Amino acid sequence: MEQPDPLRPSLPDTVKTTKTDTTRTATGQVKIDTVIVKKAVVHVFRYRFTADGTITAGNVDRALLQLTSSIDYRLSNYFRLSSNPSFVYGKQNGILAEREYFGDLRTTYRGERRLYYLAFGSYERSNLRQINHRLTAAAGAGYKLLDRKRAYISLTDVILSESTDFTELNDISIVRNSARLFGEYSFDNDRIKLTHTAFYQPALGRYNVRWNASLSVQLKVTEVVSLRSTLANAYESLVVPGRQNNDLRFTIGLTYERK
């Protein structure tokens, strides 16, 4: 299952301002004192919630509901916590096809800098891929390739430990290298937003590859509500018998976001 795209990192926690005091000494000389004032840490809580899906009826009856969210909390000048939980539920001709759970918790160190560090853990369960449980833990670094008001691109690379309990296959525990390219762009005074996320996760020491990518277009309807459409693709080289390696999903729905 693809990981939902995260919220773009917010602005630095503190702002330095310079205060200059001018006084005269007893001899009439001008004395200038410069003091750097550092404002207190601002604890920022931001979140986004998206509900989308598709419904078809006729020769093929299909219902798909997808709930995703992004939560971001700034703890201090150095640390930030974030999470991207999601749930997908789908039926095909009355038969359960998809029931996907994903939850994670990640921390970012020095996220306001161009080079930053991150660590995270996640839990996944998938009826689509017949995965009872999948646990991952990872740590690595990220680099901001572009950081502007209306354009942001980052590249992260982590070493990831993964343990998967399949319904039919033998359980596996492997180590992966996980690279992620994330970009976000806004147009028309932030009325239109384009977001893309791509992961490439090969196993170390054996052939076992996962990759997924998503592209989202978001059109603001009100200050907090947007219309959002997402095209996502996920691939795994190792799947249980009778399952396809590749899954493509297109959804459209509404997003509620507060910053």
C-alpha positions as CSV (number, residue, x, y, z in Angstrom):
1,M,0.0,0.0,0.0
2,E,1.3,3.4,-0.9
3,Q,2.2,5.8,1.9
4,P,0.1,9.0,1.9
5,D,1.9,12.2,0.9
6,P,3.0,14.1,4.0
7,L,2.4,17.7,4.9
8,R,5.0,20.1,3.7
9,P,7.4,21.1,6.6
10,S,6.3,24.3,8.2
11,L,8.4,27.4,8.7
12,P,11.3,27.6,11.3
13,D,10.3,27.5,15.0
14,T,12.1,30.7,16.0
15,V,12.8,34.0,14.4
16,K,15.9,36.1,15.3
17,T,15.5,39.8,15.5
18,T,18.1,42.5,16.1
19,K,17.6,45.2,18.7
20,T,20.0,48.2,18.8
21,D,20.2,50.5,21.7
22,T,22.1,53.8,21.4
23,T,23.4,55.7,24.5
24,R,26.0,58.3,25.2
25,T,28.9,57.9,27.7
26,A,30.0,60.5,30.2
27,T,32.6,61.8,27.6
28,G,29.9,62.3,25.0
29,Q,30.9,59.3,22.9
30,V,28.1,57.3,21.2
31,K,27.8,53.8,22.5
32,I,25.8,51.2,20.4
33,D,24.6,48.0,22.0
34,T,23.3,45.3,19.7
35,V,21.2,42.6,21.3
36,I,19.9,39.5,19.4
37,V,16.4,38.6,20.6
38,K,15.3,35.1,20.0
39,K,11.5,34.5,20.1
40,A,10.1,31.6,22.0
41,V,9.3,28.3,20.3
42,V,5.9,28.2,18.6
43,H,4.3,24.8,18.9
44,V,2.4,24.4,15.7
45,F,-0.2,21.7,15.1
46,R,-1.4,21.1,11.5
47,Y,-3.7,18.5,10.1
48,R,-5.3,17.3,6.9
49,F,-8.2,14.8,6.3
50,T,-9.2,13.4,3.0
51,A,-12.2,11.3,2.1
52,D,-12.6,10.0,-1.5
53,G,-13.6,7.0,-3.5
54,T,-15.6,5.6,-6.4
55,I,-18.9,3.9,-6.9
56,T,-20.0,2.0,-10.1
57,A,-23.1,-0.1,-10.7
58,G,-24.4,-2.2,-13.6
59,N,-22.4,-5.1,-15.0
60,V,-19.8,-4.5,-12.4
61,D,-20.8,-3.3,-8.9
62,R,-17.9,-1.7,-7.2
63,A,-17.5,0.5,-4.1
64,L,-14.3,2.0,-2.9
65,L,-13.8,4.3,0.1
66,Q,-10.4,5.8,1.0
67,L,-9.7,7.8,4.1
68,T,-6.3,9.4,4.5
69,S,-4.9,12.0,6.9
70,S,-1.7,13.9,7.7
71,I,-0.9,15.2,11.2
72,D,2.1,17.4,12.0
73,Y,3.2,18.7,15.4
74,R,6.2,20.8,16.2
75,L,7.7,19.9,19.5
76,S,10.7,22.2,19.7
77,N,13.3,24.0,17.7
78,Y,14.8,20.7,16.7
79,F,12.1,18.0,16.7
80,R,8.8,17.5,14.8
81,L,6.4,14.6,15.0
82,S,4.1,13.6,12.1
83,S,1.8,10.8,11.1
84,N,-0.1,9.7,8.0
85,P,-2.7,7.1,9.0
86,S,-5.0,5.8,6.3
87,F,-7.8,3.3,5.7
88,V,-9.1,1.8,2.4
89,Y,-12.3,-0.3,2.0
90,G,-13.6,-1.8,-1.3
91,K,-16.1,-4.3,-2.5
92,Q,-16.4,-5.9,-6.0
93,N,-19.8,-7.5,-6.8
94,G,-20.6,-7.8,-3.1
95,I,-17.3,-9.5,-2.2
96,L,-14.7,-7.8,0.0
97,A,-11.7,-6.9,-2.1
98,E,-9.9,-4.3,-0.1
99,R,-9.5,-3.5,3.6
100,E,-6.2,-1.8,4.0
101,Y,-4.9,-0.3,7.3
102,F,-1.7,1.9,7.5
103,G,-0.4,3.8,10.4
104,D,3.0,5.4,11.1
105,L,4.8,7.8,13.5
106,R,7.9,9.7,12.4
107,T,10.2,12.2,14.0
108,T,12.3,14.8,12.1
109,Y,15.4,16.4,13.6
110,R,16.5,19.8,12.3
111,G,13.7,19.9,9.8
112,E,14.1,23.6,9.1
113,R,17.5,23.0,7.6
114,R,18.4,22.0,4.1
115,L,19.9,18.7,5.4
116,Y,17.8,17.0,8.1
117,Y,17.4,13.7,9.7
118,L,14.4,11.4,10.3
119,A,13.3,8.1,11.9
120,F,9.9,6.4,11.8
121,G,8.0,3.2,12.4
122,S,4.8,1.9,10.7
123,Y,2.2,-0.8,10.8
124,E,0.3,-2.1,7.8
125,R,-2.4,-4.7,7.2
126,S,-3.8,-5.6,3.8
127,N,-6.6,-7.8,2.6
128,L,-5.7,-6.9,-1.0
129,R,-2.2,-8.3,-0.7
130,Q,-3.1,-10.9,1.9
131,I,-0.8,-9.4,4.5
132,N,-1.8,-10.1,8.1
133,H,0.8,-7.7,9.6
134,R,3.7,-5.7,8.4
135,L,6.0,-3.8,10.8
136,T,8.7,-1.5,9.7
137,A,11.3,0.7,11.4
138,A,13.7,3.1,9.6
139,A,16.2,5.9,10.1
140,G,18.1,8.1,7.6
141,A,18.4,11.6,6.2
142,G,16.6,14.0,3.9
143,Y,17.7,16.9,1.7
144,K,15.6,19.8,0.4
145,L,16.4,20.1,-3.4
146,L,14.1,23.1,-3.7
147,D,12.5,25.1,-0.9
148,R,10.4,28.1,-2.1
149,K,7.0,29.5,-1.2
150,R,5.2,27.9,-4.1
151,A,7.6,25.0,-4.9
152,Y,9.1,22.4,-2.6
153,I,11.1,19.2,-3.5
154,S,12.8,16.9,-1.1
155,L,14.7,13.6,-1.3
156,T,15.0,11.2,1.6
157,D,17.0,8.0,2.0
158,V,16.6,5.6,4.9
159,I,17.6,2.1,5.9
160,L,14.4,0.2,6.7
161,S,13.9,-3.0,8.7
162,E,10.8,-4.8,7.6
163,S,8.9,-7.9,9.0
164,T,5.9,-9.2,7.1
165,D,3.4,-11.9,8.1
166,F,1.7,-13.2,5.0
167,T,-1.5,-15.2,5.0
168,E,-0.2,-18.0,2.7
169,L,3.6,-17.3,2.2
170,N,6.3,-17.8,4.8
171,D,6.9,-14.8,7.0
172,I,9.9,-12.7,5.9
173,S,12.2,-10.3,7.7
174,I,14.4,-8.1,5.4
175,V,16.3,-4.9,5.3
176,R,15.6,-2.4,2.6
177,N,17.0,0.8,1.3
178,S,14.1,3.3,0.9
179,A,14.4,6.4,-1.3
180,R,11.5,8.9,-1.5
181,L,11.1,11.9,-3.8
182,F,8.4,14.3,-2.7
183,G,7.2,17.5,-4.4
184,E,4.5,20.1,-3.8
185,Y,3.7,23.1,-6.0
186,S,1.0,25.7,-5.7
187,F,-0.6,28.0,-8.4
188,D,-3.1,30.8,-8.7
189,N,-2.4,32.2,-5.2
190,D,-2.5,28.7,-3.6
191,R,-5.9,27.9,-5.1
192,I,-4.5,24.9,-7.0
193,K,-2.0,22.5,-5.5
194,L,0.0,19.7,-7.2
195,T,1.6,17.0,-5.1
196,H,3.7,14.0,-6.1
197,T,5.3,11.2,-4.0
198,A,7.5,8.3,-5.2
199,F,9.1,5.5,-3.2
200,Y,11.7,3.0,-4.4
201,Q,12.5,0.2,-1.9
202,P,14.8,-2.6,-2.9
203,A,15.8,-5.3,-0.4
204,L,19.5,-5.6,0.5
205,G,21.1,-8.9,-0.3
206,R,18.2,-10.4,-2.2
207,Y,15.7,-9.6,-5.0
208,N,12.6,-8.1,-3.4
209,V,11.5,-4.8,-4.8
210,R,8.7,-2.5,-3.8
211,W,7.9,0.9,-5.4
212,N,4.9,3.1,-5.3
213,A,4.0,6.6,-6.6
214,S,1.1,9.0,-6.4
215,L,0.1,12.2,-8.1
216,S,-2.6,14.5,-6.6
217,V,-4.3,17.6,-7.8
218,Q,-6.1,19.7,-5.3
219,L,-8.5,22.6,-6.0
220,K,-9.5,24.9,-3.1
221,V,-13.2,25.4,-2.7
222,T,-13.1,27.3,0.6
223,E,-10.4,28.3,3.0
224,V,-10.4,24.8,4.5
225,V,-12.1,22.5,2.0
226,S,-10.7,21.4,-1.3
227,L,-11.6,19.0,-4.2
228,R,-8.9,16.4,-4.6
229,S,-8.1,13.8,-7.2
230,T,-5.3,11.2,-6.8
231,L,-3.8,8.6,-9.2
232,A,-1.7,6.1,-7.3
233,N,0.3,3.0,-8.3
234,A,1.9,0.3,-6.0
235,Y,4.1,-2.6,-7.0
236,E,5.6,-5.5,-5.0
237,S,7.8,-8.2,-6.6
238,L,6.8,-10.8,-3.9
239,V,3.0,-11.4,-3.6
240,V,0.9,-14.4,-2.5
241,P,-0.3,-16.8,-5.2
242,G,-3.3,-15.5,-7.2
243,R,-2.5,-11.8,-6.6
244,Q,-1.1,-9.3,-9.1
245,N,2.2,-7.5,-8.5
246,N,0.8,-4.2,-9.6
247,D,-2.2,-2.2,-8.3
248,L,-3.4,1.1,-9.8
249,R,-6.0,3.3,-8.1
250,F,-7.8,6.5,-9.1
251,T,-9.9,8.4,-6.5
252,I,-11.6,11.7,-6.2
253,G,-13.0,13.3,-3.1
254,L,-12.8,16.2,-0.6
255,T,-10.0,17.4,1.7
256,Y,-10.3,19.3,5.0
257,E,-7.0,21.0,6.0
258,R,-6.0,23.4,8.7
259,K,-2.6,25.0,9.2
